[in-house]
């Protein structure tokens, strides 16, 4: 990866964690606690914490896959068998997942990233989870004998109320 992030797995998570901490002015534990206490207060922080968690999870999966592959390779003669090749594919998939999540975190941290200041950014903002229902889910309370909204609208418009 570019931007000072090496291919060393520990560096990817470490560098991004440092960038997150610098951006929000607190360490990850404090940021996670702040987001847990008020998840809607700062949607950017909430997104970064979510994706950082997914990144660290992917890193753990990658670490386990690499350990399994190394253990299998230690028992192999000169030629690699199919189960060991399966482990190698698992490592490749884990690297891909980790790197993809790292890219998302980097994008979230970059205020000038493509798609953040245009129509795509507006669409993305609309996809964020809502804090409540998008529409009213129960009928409004009306006193007995009050006109229905349709009748009231017709009355205001000067039309006959049926």
N, C-alpha and C positions, 0 to 999 in steps of 0.2 A: 504494500500500500504506500501511497505517497503522503505528503503533509507530515513528515516526521514519524509516521507510524511504520515500524519495521514489520517484517513477516514473522518475527518471534511472537508466539501466541500470548505470552504474559505481557509483552509490551503493548499489544493492541488494547487490551482491557485497561491496563495501567495508564496509558497515555490518555485514553478517552475519559477515564475516571478523573484524572487530573484536570482535564478540560471542563468537565461538568462542574467539578468543585470550584474552579476559577470563575466560571460563568455565573454560578448562583451564590458564590461567596460563603459556602459551607461545605463540610465533608458529606460524603454520600449517606452516612447514617443519619445525619441531621436532616438532609434533604428528603430522604425516605420518610422520616418521621413527620416532617412538615407536610408532605404530600398526603400521607395517611390521615393526618389530622384535618386537612382541608383540601381534598382532591380537586375541587373546582376553583380554588383561589388563583392558581397559576397553571393554566392548561399546558404551557410549554414545559414547566417543571414536571408535571404529571406525565406527559408524553416521554420526556427524557428518562425519568425514573423507570417507567414501564419498559422501555427499550433497553435500558442499561441492565435491568433484571434479565431480560431475554438474552442479552449478550453474554452475561456472566453464566447463565444456564447453558448456552451453546458452548462456551469455553469449557465448562465442566464435562459436557458430553464429549467434546473433542479430546480432553485430557484422558478420559476413560478409554476412548477408542484407540488412542495412541498407545496407552499402556497395554491394552489387549493385543494390539498388533505387535508390539515389541516382544511381549511374552511368547506369542506364536512364532515369531521369527527366530527366537532363541532356540526353539525346539526343532526348527526346520533343517533338513539337510541343505544341499546346495539349491534345490529346486523348490519353488513355492507352490503349495497345494491350493485347491479351490477354496477351502474354508479361510485360509490365510489371505487369499486374494479378496475374499468377501470382507475381511476386516480392513484391508487396504481401501476398498471402496467406501466402507463406513467412515474411515478417517477423512477421505476426500469429501464426502457429503457433509461431515461435521465442520470441516474447514470452510466449505461454501456457506453453510448456515451461519457460522460465526462471523465470517467476513461480510455477509449481507446485513446482518444485524449491526455490525460496526459501521457500515455505510449509512444506515438509517440514523444511528446516533450522531454521526458526523453531520448529516444533513440537518438534523434537528438543532444542532448547536450553531450552525452557520446562518446568521440572519439574512445574508445576501445570497443564499443558495437558490438555484433555479427553481421556479415554481412557488416561491414564498411571497412574491410581490405582484402577482398578476391574477388573471382569472382562475388559474389552477389553485392558487392559494385561497381564493374565496370559496371555491368548491370544497376544498379540503376542510376549511373552517366549518362549513355546513355539515360535514360528515362526523364532526366530533360528537361524542355522546352527549345527549341532552340531560339536564338535571331533573327534568320533570316531563310530563306528557306533552307532546307537541300540540294536542288539541284538548279541549275540555272533555273530561271523561264522564262527567255526570251533569244532569240537567241543572241549570241555575235555579235557585230557590225563588219562587214568585208567590207573593201573597195571594190569597183566595180572591177571585174576581178580577185580578189584574189581567189586562189584555195580553194575548200571546204576542211574541215578537213580530209575527207576520201581521197580525191585526194592527199592532201599534205602528208598524212601518207603513202599512196601507193608509192608516188614519193621517199620519204625518204627511204623506204624499197627496192627501186630498182625495183618495179613491174610496170607493164603497167598501165597507168591511163586511164580509160574508160570515 
